[in-house]
Amino acid sequence: MKKYEAMFIIKPDLKDEEKTALMKNIKEQIAKHQGNITADQIWAERRRLAYDLFPIGGQTRFKEGMYYLVNFDSAPAEISALKGIYSLNESILRFLILKLEEKGKK
């Protein structure tokens, strides 16, 4: 099992119930793929996107997003499956999953 960190940018116009359900779904998908969540938090409730000249997101263009951070342990083979699932979710504007290095190793 390797340590990973995932950052999600979620649509800012979702209702509170929808945000809660989406965050729960994100965590359930990690657990379903033999992952173990070590921490999760809302990093920014509403933050301006870096590329507001070219807003992202399908037909409706967004200049802001909610940032959600999840730390978890998982087998490396499961990461590609998680990326496929998250890329199909229309409420997730962008996401990035990074493998964390162990301290003392480079």
C-alpha beads as a LAMMPS data file, in Angstrom:
LAMMPS data file: protein, C-alpha beads

106 atoms
105 bonds

1 atom types
1 bond types

-500.0 500.0 xlo xhi
-500.0 500.0 ylo yhi
-500.0 500.0 zlo zhi

Masses

1 110.0

Atoms # bond

1 1 1 0.000 0.000 0.000
2 1 1 1.280 3.433 -0.986
3 1 1 0.246 6.815 0.403
4 1 1 -1.664 9.165 -1.901
5 1 1 -3.090 12.654 -1.774
6 1 1 -6.025 13.669 -3.968
7 1 1 -7.281 17.203 -4.575
8 1 1 -10.720 17.679 -6.099
9 1 1 -12.193 20.899 -7.471
10 1 1 -15.946 20.610 -7.095
11 1 1 -18.635 22.744 -8.741
12 1 1 -19.338 25.748 -6.515
13 1 1 -23.059 25.884 -7.297
14 1 1 -23.954 22.543 -5.674
15 1 1 -26.340 22.566 -2.717
16 1 1 -24.986 21.523 0.684
17 1 1 -26.683 18.110 0.482
18 1 1 -25.183 17.518 -2.976
19 1 1 -21.691 18.493 -1.767
20 1 1 -21.998 16.156 1.210
21 1 1 -23.215 13.308 -1.018
22 1 1 -20.380 13.915 -3.499
23 1 1 -17.708 13.915 -0.789
24 1 1 -19.213 10.721 0.631
25 1 1 -19.165 9.170 -2.875
26 1 1 -15.500 10.124 -3.355
27 1 1 -14.589 8.376 -0.099
28 1 1 -16.784 5.342 -0.892
29 1 1 -15.035 4.856 -4.246
30 1 1 -11.647 4.826 -2.511
31 1 1 -12.902 2.274 0.022
32 1 1 -14.503 0.174 -2.727
33 1 1 -11.098 -0.060 -4.446
34 1 1 -9.359 -1.381 -1.298
35 1 1 -8.230 2.062 -0.165
36 1 1 -7.981 3.342 3.384
37 1 1 -8.746 7.031 3.990
38 1 1 -6.394 8.614 6.511
39 1 1 -7.670 12.224 6.347
40 1 1 -10.081 14.395 4.423
41 1 1 -10.960 18.064 4.626
42 1 1 -12.466 20.932 2.717
43 1 1 -9.411 22.945 1.770
44 1 1 -11.347 25.976 0.503
45 1 1 -15.124 26.392 0.454
46 1 1 -15.051 28.783 -2.491
47 1 1 -11.873 29.832 -4.225
48 1 1 -11.187 31.596 -7.504
49 1 1 -9.692 29.317 -10.167
50 1 1 -6.210 30.188 -11.404
51 1 1 -7.295 30.288 -15.046
52 1 1 -10.346 32.512 -14.841
53 1 1 -9.737 33.856 -18.361
54 1 1 -10.540 30.389 -19.653
55 1 1 -13.006 28.996 -17.104
56 1 1 -13.369 25.219 -16.949
57 1 1 -16.393 22.978 -16.869
58 1 1 -18.625 21.823 -19.717
59 1 1 -21.402 24.114 -20.894
60 1 1 -21.598 26.189 -17.733
61 1 1 -18.332 27.999 -17.180
62 1 1 -17.000 28.358 -13.651
63 1 1 -14.591 30.911 -12.243
64 1 1 -14.651 29.442 -8.729
65 1 1 -14.610 26.002 -7.182
66 1 1 -14.661 24.165 -3.866
67 1 1 -11.367 22.429 -3.080
68 1 1 -11.595 19.060 -1.292
69 1 1 -8.453 17.230 -0.103
70 1 1 -8.296 13.489 0.657
71 1 1 -5.282 11.529 1.941
72 1 1 -5.467 7.759 1.585
73 1 1 -3.515 4.504 1.291
74 1 1 -4.096 2.306 -1.738
75 1 1 -2.553 -0.267 -4.014
76 1 1 -0.955 1.443 -7.051
77 1 1 -3.013 -0.701 -9.455
78 1 1 -6.283 0.825 -8.143
79 1 1 -5.358 4.438 -8.933
80 1 1 -6.148 4.196 -12.647
81 1 1 -9.617 2.808 -11.840
82 1 1 -10.258 5.705 -9.451
83 1 1 -9.123 8.223 -12.076
84 1 1 -11.585 6.738 -14.573
85 1 1 -14.472 6.963 -12.110
86 1 1 -13.715 10.533 -11.052
87 1 1 -13.284 11.758 -14.631
88 1 1 -16.850 10.651 -15.426
89 1 1 -18.395 12.590 -12.525
90 1 1 -19.780 15.881 -13.840
91 1 1 -19.745 17.520 -10.399
92 1 1 -15.947 17.214 -10.238
93 1 1 -14.400 19.944 -12.389
94 1 1 -10.800 18.746 -11.947
95 1 1 -8.862 16.333 -9.763
96 1 1 -5.255 15.359 -9.168
97 1 1 -3.981 12.245 -7.402
98 1 1 -0.350 12.318 -6.234
99 1 1 1.766 9.596 -4.663
100 1 1 3.399 10.877 -1.467
101 1 1 7.052 10.048 -0.880
102 1 1 8.002 8.350 2.340
103 1 1 10.117 10.493 4.650
104 1 1 13.789 9.767 4.304
105 1 1 13.450 8.345 0.757
106 1 1 13.900 10.204 -2.497

Bonds

1 1 1 2
2 1 2 3
3 1 3 4
4 1 4 5
5 1 5 6
6 1 6 7
7 1 7 8
8 1 8 9
9 1 9 10
10 1 10 11
11 1 11 12
12 1 12 13
13 1 13 14
14 1 14 15
15 1 15 16
16 1 16 17
17 1 17 18
18 1 18 19
19 1 19 20
20 1 20 21
21 1 21 22
22 1 22 23
23 1 23 24
24 1 24 25
25 1 25 26
26 1 26 27
27 1 27 28
28 1 28 29
29 1 29 30
30 1 30 31
31 1 31 32
32 1 32 33
33 1 33 34
34 1 34 35
35 1 35 36
36 1 36 37
37 1 37 38
38 1 38 39
39 1 39 40
40 1 40 41
41 1 41 42
42 1 42 43
43 1 43 44
44 1 44 45
45 1 45 46
46 1 46 47
47 1 47 48
48 1 48 49
49 1 49 50
50 1 50 51
51 1 51 52
52 1 52 53
53 1 53 54
54 1 54 55
55 1 55 56
56 1 56 57
57 1 57 58
58 1 58 59
59 1 59 60
60 1 60 61
61 1 61 62
62 1 62 63
63 1 63 64
64 1 64 65
65 1 65 66
66 1 66 67
67 1 67 68
68 1 68 69
69 1 69 70
70 1 70 71
71 1 71 72
72 1 72 73
73 1 73 74
74 1 74 75
75 1 75 76
76 1 76 77
77 1 77 78
78 1 78 79
79 1 79 80
80 1 80 81
81 1 81 82
82 1 82 83
83 1 83 84
84 1 84 85
85 1 85 86
86 1 86 87
87 1 87 88
88 1 88 89
89 1 89 90
90 1 90 91
91 1 91 92
92 1 92 93
93 1 93 94
94 1 94 95
95 1 95 96
96 1 96 97
97 1 97 98
98 1 98 99
99 1 99 100
100 1 100 101
101 1 101 102
102 1 102 103
103 1 103 104
104 1 104 105
105 1 105 106
